[in-house]
Amino acid sequence: MTKKIGLDHVHAIAPYVGGRPISEVAREFGLDESAIVKLASNENPLGMPTSAKEAMLRAANDLGRYPDSNGFELKRVLSKRLGVPEDWITLGNGSNDILELTARAVAHAGDAVVFSKHAFAVYPLATQAIGAKAVEVAADASYGHDLPAMLQTIRSLGETAKLVFVANPNNPTGSYLQPKAIEAFISEMPAHVVVVLDEAYNEYLSPEQRYDAIAWVKKYPNLVVSRSFSKAYGLAGLRIGYGIAQPHLTDLLNRIRQPFNVNSLAQAAAIAALGDEAFLQQGYELNRAGYQQLTQAFEQMGLTYLPSSGNFVLVKVGDDDEAGARVNRELLKRGVIVRPVGNYGLPQWLRISIGLPEENTICIQALGAILSKPQGTA
Ligand SMILES: Cc1ncc(COP(=O)(O)O)c(C=O)c1O
C-alpha cells in the first residue's frame, strides 16, 4: 500500500468551484456555444476595454522578456490616483493573490482567521492552505457581515486571532456595510490583528455609498485594502489586482510574493483601463440598468432576492435545499450558466451575474419557464 502523502490540512480543503466554462456546458448539454449565456462569474459583460486590448497588443512585442517585477509604471499611476506612495502598493495575480499573500504573511498553523458566514469562498481556502483555523461568524439577519459579532469573536480568540477578512460589497450576498460601521470595527481591532477590507466590487458602489478607504489605510497600520481589475475594469482573464497598506505591511507581502506574479500584458492593460473613465462609466450604468431589469423581473415572479451593491444578485428559487441545484440544472439545459451557492450555505438560492440586457432577458425567460412548472418536475 502506498503511504498517504500531503499535509492533513491540505487534504481537508474543499476545492474552489468556479462558474462553469461555456465550452464545458456546450459539450455536456449538446448546445451551440454561441447560444449559451454565462452569468456565473461576476465578469464584466462588456468584456475588456478596447484601450486595454490595444495596450496589451503593444506589450506583446516584449513577451520574450520577464515582466517588470516591481510594476513600476502601474504603481506610479495607482499611486497618483490613490494618493499614497508606491511603497504602499502590492500588485497581485488577481486580488485573490493579495488575500493569500496577507494570510501567508501574518498567520500560520494554529492561528485563527475570522470571516463571516456566506462570505467569499477564498477566505476559508487561504486560511486552510496555511493550516490556520477558519473561524466563521454567523451572518446578520440580512445575510451580511455582523461586524460587532466578528469583533467579539476576535476578542475572545485573544492572541491566536491574526487576520480578519471583510468584503464590501460581499460576494455572493451583495451586502453592503456602512462606512461608519467599518471604521468603528477597524478602530477597535486589537493591534495584532490584520484587517483585509476586500473591495473587489468597489467601483460598482453608487455615489451615495462611496467612502474613503485610503484615509483608513493612512490611519490604521493593521489594514490592507484589496482591489481588483477583474470586475469593473473587465480584465478577469489577465489576473491582476492590488493591495494598499502602510509600508511595513506592504513590505511583508512583497517579500513572499512570486517575483513575477503579475505578467506584463496585465500590467499594460491595467494602466490603460485605469485611464479609461468612459469604459468604467458605461459598465457602471449598464450594471445599474441590469440590476433594475433583473430585480423587477424577480418581483414580478414573486421571488425573494437580496439587495446587491455588486454586479450580481442572489435570488431564492425555492424553499427546499435542493432548489438551487435543481433550478441550476434546468437553466444549464437551456444554455444559461449561473452560480449555485450551496457551498456558501445558501442551497435555496442562485447567484446571477448582471449581464447585457439581452442576456438578462434570456435568463429571466428561462427562469420564468422553469419556475412556472410545479416544483420538482422542472
Ligand atoms: C469578494 C471577492 N474578492 C476577491 C475576488 C477575487 O477576484 P480577482 O482575483 O479576480 O481579483 C472575488 C472574485 O470573484 C470576489 O468576489
The ligand as a MOL file (V3000), in Angstrom:
LIG
                    3D

  0  0  0     0  0            999 V3000
M  V30 BEGIN CTAB
M  V30 COUNTS 16 16 0 0 0
M  V30 BEGIN ATOM
M  V30 1 C -15.2930 39.3330 -2.9030 0
M  V30 2 C -14.2310 38.9450 -3.8850 0
M  V30 3 N -12.9620 39.2190 -3.5820 0
M  V30 4 C -11.9570 38.8990 -4.4090 0
M  V30 5 C -12.2020 38.2630 -5.6090 0
M  V30 6 C -11.0330 37.8580 -6.4400 0
M  V30 7 O -11.0380 38.4690 -7.6540 0
M  V30 8 P -9.7320 38.5630 -8.5500 0
M  V30 9 O -8.7220 37.6050 -8.0210 0
M  V30 10 O -10.1780 38.1890 -9.9180 0
M  V30 11 O -9.2680 39.9820 -8.4290 0
M  V30 12 C -13.5110 37.9610 -5.9880 0
M  V30 13 C -13.7790 37.2560 -7.2340 0
M  V30 14 O -14.8340 36.8160 -7.5380 0
M  V30 15 C -14.5440 38.3090 -5.0940 0
M  V30 16 O -15.8170 38.0220 -5.3820 0
M  V30 END ATOM
M  V30 BEGIN BOND
M  V30 1 1 1 2
M  V30 2 1 2 3
M  V30 3 2 2 15
M  V30 4 2 3 4
M  V30 5 1 4 5
M  V30 6 1 5 6
M  V30 7 2 5 12
M  V30 8 1 6 7
M  V30 9 1 7 8
M  V30 10 2 8 9
M  V30 11 1 8 10
M  V30 12 1 8 11
M  V30 13 1 12 13
M  V30 14 1 12 15
M  V30 15 2 13 14
M  V30 16 1 15 16
M  V30 END BOND
M  V30 END CTAB
M  END
